[in-house]
Amino acid sequence: MAVDYSVIVLYLAGMLAMGWWGMRRARSKSEFLVAGRRLGPWMYSGTMAAIVLGGASTIGGVGLGYKYGLSGAWMVFAIGLGLLALSVLFSARIARLKVYTVSEMLDLRYGGRAGVISGVVMWAYTLMLAVTSTIAYATIFDVLFDLPRTVAIVLGGAIVVAYSTLGGMWSITLTDMVQFVVKTIGVLILLLPIAVVKAGGFAEMKAQLPTEYFAPLGIGGETIFTYVLIYTFGMLIGQDIWQRVFTARTDKVARWGGTVAGTYCLLYALAGAVIGTAAKVLYPNLPSADDAFATIVKDELPMGVRGLVLAAVMSTSSGALIACATVANNDIWSRLRGVGPAQGEDHDEVKGNRLFILVMGVAVIAIAIALNDVVQALTVAYNLLVGGLLVPILGGLLWRRGTVQGALAAVAVGGLSVIGLMWSYGILANEPVYYGLLASLAAYVIVSLATRPTDAAVLAHWRARLAGQEPDAAEHTEPETVPAPVTG
């Protein structure tokens, strides 16, 4: 284990070094929040895959495989489907908007006034997403180092907060690319075949486990439908995902790079379920399914490699953290002070966003210490996102008649309905997102039809931005000296 400890320490030191490098590069708001909108196809694909396949997806996916067999792939599979849908249908238009947050997009489409309330819902989602990832890698630190859970959360969280605060999106992009490569080699190329062989092959796994472990729908049709509803649609509208789309150099990079990342997610989903199924054969009595990934990595991978793989699940946490801080600063705090996106450019926005990452990071660590279940916390995050924001965002993109009053009603009714129904039915129940989404849709349509249509000038400005014909005014305030595009 000494080799693994040394590898992890060096790896984490490398993460901090990348944060320092990113700090020297991120000298403007655009550089700090969206990497200057200059990522090429390979780097874009790798970092997009990393943001959705962090600790929660990896540990949660393997854990579901441990509990349900191959059908445990459906959660991560639904994430991959959502990323494919976003990339093919919407990413090019999103990239051309040249905004920083989903709430800025809503203000453009509806003519303002949707930012604060939608920002609050998006902030709650990104906060909980960062918490789930923090819980996930703390579980790994606990298994590997035998650390108390609180100490593991503080240790891992401090590293993520440090490099994210220092360099913003540049640091996160570099660290995510490293984590993508490590997980590809460690999980897909090494752990997957090793786990199957150690479990005796598929024939022995079938002999050892119940038949439903190998049924494609063994986890249950209603559960699969819920995964598609919250994770597939959640991928279409999450700030953490959109903020990565904003980093693409062109709309073509966003479309094709995202398609590659989505396809990769589908393969990763199946691999996680197979590894979890093999772990059930090897370790039939683990106290928690969430321990399956860390346990099989610790026992079956070569030393050194296992340390890298376990450390490389921090990617979603850093991406969610910068998304949470971006929303908190740009969509909530700035608007409450009466400073709009374009008005705040004269301030030291890099310093302000860096401070918000630090504050949100401390909050994430504190909440992660209080919570425990990865899938449960992830469900809360996506229920809030889909129930509150899916309808006004997709409605704005697809329905010309939607109005700002309808959007606000949809956010409020959907968000409050989901919260109330989770309280009534339970966090893991399917009904909250079903009924919350229906309530949001009804409020959006009824209120939009009952109010005056969106001003023609606002819609004309919106169409121009979607077509990439009118750059964001804020972009012109960036420094004149711009480094060459990153083509990685």
Sequence and secondary structure as in RCSB ss.txt:
>XXXX:A:sequence
MAVDYSVIVLYLAGMLAMGWWGMRRARSKSEFLVAGRRLGPWMYSGTMAAIVLGGASTIGGVGLGYKYGLSGAWM
VFAIGLGLLALSVLFSARIARLKVYTVSEMLDLRYGGRAGVISGVVMWAYTLMLAVTSTIAYATIFDVLFDLPRT
VAIVLGGAIVVAYSTLGGMWSITLTDMVQFVVKTIGVLILLLPIAVVKAGGFAEMKAQLPTEYFAPLGIGGETIF
TYVLIYTFGMLIGQDIWQRVFTARTDKVARWGGTVAGTYCLLYALAGAVIGTAAKVLYPNLPSADDAFATIVKDE
LPMGVRGLVLAAVMSTSSGALIACATVANNDIWSRLRGVGPAQGEDHDEVKGNRLFILVMGVAVIAIAIALNDVV
QALTVAYNLLVGGLLVPILGGLLWRRGTVQGALAAVAVGGLSVIGLMWSYGILANEPVYYGLLASLAAYVIVSLA
TRPTDAAVLAHWRARLAGQEPDAAEHTEPETVPAPVTG
>XXXX:A:secstr
 HHHHHHHHHHHHHHHHHHHHHHHH  SHHHHHHGGG B HHHHHHHHHHHHSSHHHHHHHHHHHHHHGGGGGHH
HHHHHHHHHHIIIIIHHHHHHH  SSHHHHHHHHHTSS HHHHHHHHHHHHHHHHHHHHHHHHHHHHHHH   HH
HHHHHHHHHHHHHHHHHHHHHHHHHHHHHHHHHIIIIIIIIHHHHHHHTTHHHHHHHHS GGGG TTTT HHHHH
HHIIIIIHHHHH HHHHHHHTTBSSHHHHHHHHHHHHHHHHHHHHHHHHHHHHHHHH TT S GGGHHHHHHHHH
S TTHHHHHHHTT HHHHHHHHHHHHIIIIIIIHHHTT  TTGGGGS HHHHHHHHHHHHHHHHHHHHHH   HH
HHHHHHHHHHHHHHHHHHHHHHH TT  HHHHHHHHHHHHHHHHHHHHHH TT SHHHHHHHHHHHHHHHHHHHH
S    HHHHHHHHHHHTT S  GGGGGS S     B  
